[in-house]
Amino acid sequence: MTATLASIHQSDVQSSLDVFAQTMPAAAQRASSALQVLLQEMYREPDEAIAWQGSSLTGDGFPLEFAFTPADTDLRYTTEVGTPLIPPPQRLSLAFQQLAQLGHAVSPAMQNTFRQMQQGADLQYGAWVGGRHSNTSDSYKLYVEVPQENSSFLEQALHTLEIPHPQLSDRPVPLRMIGYHLTAYRLESYFRVTDATPHHLKNLMIYCGLGERTQELLELLEESYGYALRNKLPGGSIGISYSFSAEGVLPVFSLFLFGRVLWGGDATIRHKFSQLTSQQNWDSSLYQQITKSLIDRNLCTTYHGMVGFIVPPDGAIVPSLGVRPIS
């Protein structure tokens, strides 16, 4: 890739930060400084095709994704850790180094447990790092890939972390990833379910004490999707997550689907998400401005990622959406 094309990718990041800076200058400035640390391996890599098109985080390989939600006005993002030239088993240690450089070190005990969990395993990406900035504070979240083959190392690590694991009678619910909130010291477990039905969804929500909100979530999902769900949720698989602490599973449930599965191409995703969030009186102008170049883009490969529906114990179900930076 030429230097000109490389600068275009970097300018995608800066263009989005410039939009954020219009309404949250302090947060955008600190996010910019943090991304210099988190993306430092990409900036150093001379082969720009590897640096900016080789990530597993997004559909087109871009190593950064911003997130939007009516839940708050914070600037949120997730980054790949390192380039594809860094083997996935080495990326967790790199994430620890980057977080320490940002002043949010992971404790030695948690580092040892996460390393034990991945020991000797085949990994796809190893780790990601999420950042969240308000005008007054910063927080970070470490995402750790869970190996898909069983081992004594994995079993011991999951036992140490006391990971809750839901069960369904007719299909597996594999654990795919663990998120660790470095400020709240809270864990989040992420699972995948194939060919999920509304009945499966209810059982999964009962697990964290939110079974009575299943119908509300299904109605919102059906309204968003534009079609009757009948006996199957959209797509070949869904993602779900539970937050938990030392006291056990918290009454918070999240459902994740690919934006392209739910709505199609970027232009349609952009319109549907804005329509959905307007029901919660959310000002989507920031999101609209950052994604304005997608207004006519409806290709199979989307710049948008996952749509989330976060179900708290009370109050509105909150949607979220990821999208990689675009100039």
C-alpha positions, 0 to 999 in steps of 0.5 A, spaced: 500 500 500 502 506 498 504 512 503 498 516 500 493 510 502 496 509 508 495 516 510 488 516 508 487 510 513 490 514 519 486 520 516 479 516 517 481 516 525 482 523 525 476 525 521 472 521 526 476 524 532 475 531 529 467 530 529 467 528 536 471 534 538 466 539 536 462 537 542 466 533 547 473 536 546 477 534 552 474 527 551 476 527 544 483 529 546 484 524 551 482 519 546 487 521 541 492 520 546 490 513 548 489 511 541 496 513 539 498 508 544 493 503 542 495 503 535 502 504 536 504 498 532 499 500 526 503 506 526 510 503 526 508 497 521 511 499 514 506 495 510 500 499 511 496 493 508 498 489 514 497 495 519 490 497 516 487 491 513 488 485 517 484 486 523 479 481 525 475 486 529 471 489 523 469 486 516 474 490 512 480 489 517 480 496 520 483 495 527 479 500 530 471 501 531 467 506 534 461 505 538 454 509 539 449 508 544 443 513 547 446 510 554 450 516 555 455 521 551 461 518 552 466 517 546 467 509 546 471 505 541 475 498 541 482 497 538 485 491 535 492 489 539 498 489 534 498 487 527 497 480 524 505 480 524 504 479 532 502 472 533 495 472 537 498 468 543 503 474 544 497 480 544 495 479 551 501 481 553 502 487 549 495 489 551 497 489 558 503 493 556 499 498 553 494 499 558 500 500 563 502 505 559 495 508 559 496 508 567 490 503 567 495 496 569 492 490 570 493 486 577 499 481 577 493 476 579 489 477 573 494 477 568 496 470 571 489 468 570 488 470 563 495 468 561 493 461 564 487 461 560 490 462 553 496 457 555 498 453 549 492 454 545 490 456 538 487 463 538 484 467 532 486 474 535 488 474 542 485 480 545 482 487 544 482 493 548 476 498 549 476 505 551 471 510 554 472 517 555 467 522 558 470 530 558 472 528 565 474 521 566 477 515 562 476 508 563 478 501 559 476 494 558 480 488 556 477 483 552 480 476 552 479 471 547 477 464 550 480 458 547 475 453 544 479 447 545 478 444 552 485 444 557 486 443 564 489 451 564 483 453 561 478 450 566 483 452 572 482 459 569 475 459 569 474 456 575 478 462 578 474 467 575 468 463 577 465 464 570 457 463 570 455 459 564 448 458 562 446 451 559 441 450 553 438 443 553 438 442 545 445 446 543 451 448 546 453 455 549 460 456 548 464 461 551 468 466 546 470 472 550 471 475 557 471 482 558 474 485 564 472 493 566 479 495 569 475 501 573 469 497 575 473 491 576 467 487 573 467 481 568 463 480 562 462 473 559 460 473 552 457 467 548 455 465 542 448 461 540 447 458 533 440 458 530 437 461 536 429 461 537 425 466 542 425 460 546 432 460 547 432 467 548 428 467 554 431 461 557 438 465 557 435 471 560 432 467 565 439 465 567 440 472 569 433 474 572 431 478 566 426 472 563 420 477 564 423 482 559 424 477 554 417 479 550 419 486 551 426 485 547 423 480 542 418 486 540 423 491 540 427 486 535 422 484 531 420 492 530 427 493 528 428 487 524 421 489 520 419 482 519 416 477 524 421 473 528 416 466 528 421 461 531 428 463 529 432 470 531 435 473 525 442 470 522 445 464 523 448 465 530 447 470 536 452 473 541 450 474 548 453 477 554 452 477 562 456 482 567 458 479 573 462 480 580 464 477 586 457 477 588 455 473 582 451 474 576 448 481 575 441 483 572 444 485 566 443 482 559 446 484 552 444 481 545 448 482 539 447 481 532 451 483 526 448 489 523 448 487 516 444 481 518 439 485 521 438 491 516 443 490 510 448 495 507 451 501 511 446 506 508 440 502 511 443 500 517 445 508 518 437 509 517 434 504 521 439 505 527 437 513 527 430 511 527 431 506 533 434 511 537 430 517 536 425 513 539 429 514 546 430 521 544 437 520 542 440 526 538 444 522 533 447 528 529 454 526 532 453 519 529 450 521 523 456 526 521 461 521 522 457 516 518 455 521 512 459 518 507 455 512 508 448 515 506 448 511 499 453 505 501 449 498 500 455 493 499 455 486 502 462 488 506 459 493 511 463 498 515 458 497 521 459 491 525 455 489 531 448 491 533 447 490 541 441 491 545 442 492 552 437 489 557 437 492 564 433 490 570 429 496 569 428 502 564 429 502 557 432 497 553 438 500 550 441 499 543 448 500 541 452 500 534 459 499 532 462 502 526 469 503 523 472 510 522 470 513 515 472 520 512 
